[in-house]
Amino acid sequence: MNQGDSPGAGQLESSKVPHAVFISHSSEDSTAAEGLCVALEAAGIHCWIAPRDVLAGRPYSGQITEAIRRTEILLVVLSQASNRSKQVLSLNPRPEYVLYE
């Protein structure tokens, strides 16, 4: 997804744009996750998705955690790839949203 593909893309600070949905996905599922993002944003629902919304020069994991906390919805793209991804499974700072154990 190019920076000009969606509302808010390319902002200097991601906090300037309210994000309703954080899309968590394995890098192997980037195409599917980006498709979800495009569809949601076409409907007026702004999303935070890596790597598009990651700002250079700041810790990657800290930005992910902050973005999850600031969004209303955590959307996880579940697949065989995400089931193998320690990063996807460890990014849930909201224990009330346990997907499976």
Backbone as a ProteinNet text record, in pm:
[ID]
protein_1_A
[PRIMARY]
MNQGDSPGAGQLESSKVPHAVFISHSSEDSTAAEGLCVALEAAGIHCWIAPRDVLAGRPYSGQITEAIRRTEILLVVLSQASNRSKQVLSLNPRPEYVLYE
[TERTIARY]
85.6	0	90.3	67.1	145.1	91.1	177.2	135.9	15.8	-6.2	-117.7	-246	-247.7	-363.1	-479.6	-458.6	-568.1	-563.1	-677.2	-680.3	-581.6	-508	-415.8	-279.8	-263	-133.7	-30.3	90	197.4	194.1	110	105.7	240.2	283.1	407.8	398.9	283	263.4	133.3	140.4	20.2	-86.2	-46.8	-144.7	-235.9	-202.5	-285.5	-412.4	-412.2	-526.6	-586.9	-716.2	-775.5	-787.8	-742.4	-750.1	-855	-953.6	-1057.7	-1017.1	-938.1	-905.3	-754.5	-699.6	-560.8	-565.8	-496.1	-494	-363	-373.8	-258.3	-251.3	-131.9	-117.8	26.9	42.8	174.5	219	349.1	398	359.7	340.7	298.3	155.1	78.2	-61.1	-79.2	27.9	22.3	-81.5	-90.2	-185	-328.8	-362.7	-498.6	-524.4	-426.9	-442.8	-456.8	-378	-386.7	-520.8	-572.7	-704.2	-813.9	-804.9	-900.5	-890.8	-769.4	-747.5	-808.9	-785.3	-839.6	-992.6	-1051.9	-1198.5	-1256.2	-1194.8	-1243.1	-1228.4	-1114.7	-1092.9	-1181	-1216.1	-1309.7	-1447.9	-1476.3	-1603.8	-1594	-1480.7	-1465.2	-1413.1	-1362.8	-1310.6	-1158.2	-1093.8	-948.6	-878.8	-775	-701.3	-555.6	-498.1	-353.6	-301.8	-205.3	-148.3	1.1	79	222.9	244.8	341	440.4	399	283	242.1	248.3	199.2	186.4	300.6	403.4	520	608.4	645.9	729.2	876.7	957.1	1101.3	1162.7	1263.3	1336.9	1277.5	1165.9	1104.1	1098.4	1105	1101.1	973.9	992.6	882.5	781	828.9	736.8	659.7	723.3	654.5	542.9	565.9	463	344.3	372	266.2	179.8	244.6	172.3	88.9	145.8	73.1	-47.1	-28.5	-138	-251.6	-218.9	-322	-402.2	-333.1	-401.3	-491	-456.2	-532.8	-650.5	-654.4	-763.4	-878.4	-995.4	-1114.4	-1126	-1075.1	-1091.8	-956.5	-927.9	-809.7	-856.7	-822	-860.7	-737.5	-745.9	-633.7	-664.5	-576	-589.2	-532.9	-622.6	-580.4	-555.8	-443.4	-405	-301.4	-259	-151.6	-25.6	-1.4	117.1	108.9	-8.7	-19.9	-12.9	-61	-51.6	93.5	181.7	324.7	400.4	337.9	406.7	402.9	518.3	526.2	490.1	522.9	492.3	342	269.3	123.9	60	100.2	39.3	77.5	190.6	234.3	190.7	125.5	91.8	-39.5	-101.2	-231.4	-217	-211	-198	-331.8	-437.5	-571.3	-608	-578.2	-600.9	-746.3	-840.5	-980.8	-1017.4	-925.5	-949.9	-860.5	-867.2	-787.9	-856.1	-781.7	-839.5	-848.7	-745.9	-745.4	-628.3	-634.3	-522.2	-471.7
-116	0	122.4	213.8	335.4	437.5	533.3	630.2	711.6	733.2	813.8	736.9	606.8	521.9	540.8	602.3	608.8	737.8	774.8	897	888.1	995.5	998.9	941.1	875.2	815.9	925.9	900.3	995.5	1109.6	1101.8	1205.5	1207.7	1326.1	1335.7	1267.7	1276.4	1208.7	1132.6	1001	919.1	960.3	1024.8	1063	1175.6	1242.7	1350.8	1299.1	1174.8	1115.2	1010.2	1022.3	919.9	787.5	683.3	550	470.5	420.5	342.2	195.6	147.2	4.5	-14.6	-102.5	-146.7	-281.9	-295.2	-422.6	-493.2	-604.8	-687.2	-803.1	-821.9	-927.5	-973.1	-1092.6	-1144.6	-1079.7	-1060.3	-1002.4	-1090	-1218.7	-1309.4	-1280	-1212.2	-1180	-1033	-966.9	-823.3	-788.8	-867.4	-837.2	-839.1	-940.2	-949.9	-836.2	-807	-700.8	-564.1	-538.9	-411.8	-400.2	-511.5	-510.3	-475.2	-531.4	-496.8	-348.2	-298.3	-158.2	-66.9	-97.7	-16.8	-17.4	-134.6	-145.8	-66.6	-79	-6.5	144.5	187.1	330.3	387.9	307.4	351.8	376.6	306.1	323	431.3	500.3	608.9	566.6	444.2	392.8	392.6	483.8	496.4	385.4	330.9	218.5	254.3	184.5	188.7	54.1	55.3	-69	-49.6	-147.5	-145.6	-210.8	-169.9	-68.6	73.8	91.7	223.5	331.6	302.1	404.4	406.9	327.6	327.1	445.7	524.2	641.8	605.5	652.9	627.3	695.3	630.2	690.6	669.6	598.5	568.9	417.6	368.1	223.1	160.5	59.8	-7.5	-64.6	-142.3	-208.7	-107.9	1.9	104.7	170.6	191.1	250	155.7	27.8	-72.1	-73.1	-80	-83.6	42	157.7	284	287.6	243	243.7	151.7	35.6	-57.4	7.9	72	136.4	251.5	318.6	435.6	400.1	278.6	241.7	179.8	182.3	124.7	-24.6	-68.2	-207.3	-265.9	-385.2	-460.7	-570.8	-558.6	-657.8	-743	-871.4	-961.8	-1048.6	-1045.6	-1131.5	-1268	-1362.2	-1495.9	-1584.7	-1652.5	-1742.9	-1839.4	-1931.3	-2020.2	-1939.4	-1836.4	-1751.9	-1676.8	-1619.3	-1545.3	-1639	-1761.4	-1859	-1893.8	-1878	-1904.2	-1779.1	-1661.7	-1535.4	-1497.8	-1499.4	-1458.5	-1311.5	-1228.1	-1086.3	-1062.7	-1128.1	-1110.2	-1154.1	-1267.9	-1321.5	-1243.6	-1175.6	-1103.2	-957.4	-908.5	-767	-729.3	-818.1	-788.4	-739.4	-605.7	-553.5	-546.9	-595.3	-593.9	-737.7	-779.2	-918.8	-961.8	-867.5	-905.7	-956.5	-940.1	-984.6	-1103.1	-1208.1	-1326.9	-1404.1	-1428.8	-1497.2	-1647.2	-1704.8	-1847.4	-1874.5	-1984.4	-2021.9	-2159.1
0	0	0	-88	-95	3.6	42.8	142.4	98.5	-28.4	-73.7	-91.1	-56.5	-82.3	12.7	127.5	223.5	302.6	362.1	442.6	557.6	580.6	693.1	664.1	548.7	517	501.9	552.2	538.5	638.2	740.6	842.7	914.9	958	1030.8	1166.2	1229.2	1357.1	1351.6	1376.1	1366.1	1467.2	1577.2	1678.1	1631.8	1521.8	1471	1403.8	1364.7	1296.8	1388.9	1422.1	1509	1434.4	1495.9	1437.5	1513.6	1444.2	1508.6	1519.3	1423.2	1415.9	1402.5	1484.7	1469.6	1400.4	1289.3	1216.5	1246.8	1317	1352	1253.1	1195.8	1095	1085	1036.6	1004.6	874.4	858.3	732.6	613.5	637.1	529.8	484.8	567.4	536	498.4	458.6	428.6	322.8	218.6	111.1	163.2	240.3	295.4	394.2	480.4	580	512.6	411.1	339.3	267.3	215.8	153	252.5	372.5	478.6	512.9	521.8	554.9	449.1	323.4	213.6	218.7	241.6	246.1	364.1	480.4	598	579.1	527.5	510.3	399.5	300.2	196.9	257.5	366.7	437.5	545.4	551.5	647.6	783.5	795.7	922.8	913.1	986.8	975.6	1053.4	993.4	1051.5	1076.7	1172.3	1195.4	1151.6	1060.2	1010.1	986.5	1027.1	1000.3	863.2	790.2	823.3	785.9	725.6	676.4	784.1	904.2	1007.4	1107.5	1085.1	1172.7	1135.1	1234.8	1212.4	1227	1133.7	1137.4	1258.9	1315.5	1425.6	1563.4	1569.8	1699.4	1716.3	1840.1	1861.1	1803	1720.2	1651	1749.4	1845.9	1939.3	2023.9	2061.3	2139	2060.3	1931.6	1846.6	1830.4	1817.7	1803.7	1930.8	2045.8	2173	2192.3	2163	2176.6	2081.8	1960.1	1862.2	1906.2	1959.8	2007	2119.6	2210.6	2323.9	2280.7	2172.7	2127.4	2037.1	1986.9	1897.4	1975.3	1913.3	1974.9	1948.2	1833.7	1791.9	1752.4	1800.9	1761.3	1667.7	1539.5	1439.7	1410.2	1437.8	1415.6	1295.3	1197.2	1080	1121.1	1143.7	1187.3	1066.5	1070.4	962	1017.5	936	979.3	1008.8	928.9	949.3	1082	1114	1240.3	1360.1	1343.3	1452	1484.1	1386.7	1406.9	1451.4	1441.5	1467	1614.6	1678.4	1819	1834.2	1734.5	1742.2	1741.3	1652.9	1646.3	1777.1	1827.6	1949	2074.2	2072.9	2192.9	2194.6	2090.4	2081.3	2146.3	2219.5	2277	2420.6	2441.1	2577	2649.1	2586.2	2646.1	2683.8	2806	2842.7	2834.7	2834.2	2825.2	2686.4	2589.5	2452.6	2418.6	2494.3	2466.8	2354.8	2248.6	2132.3	2155.3	2211.2	2244	2334.2	2401.1	2490.4	2454
[MASK]
+++++++++++++++++++++++++++++++++++++++++++++++++++++++++++++++++++++++++++++++++++++++++++++++++++++

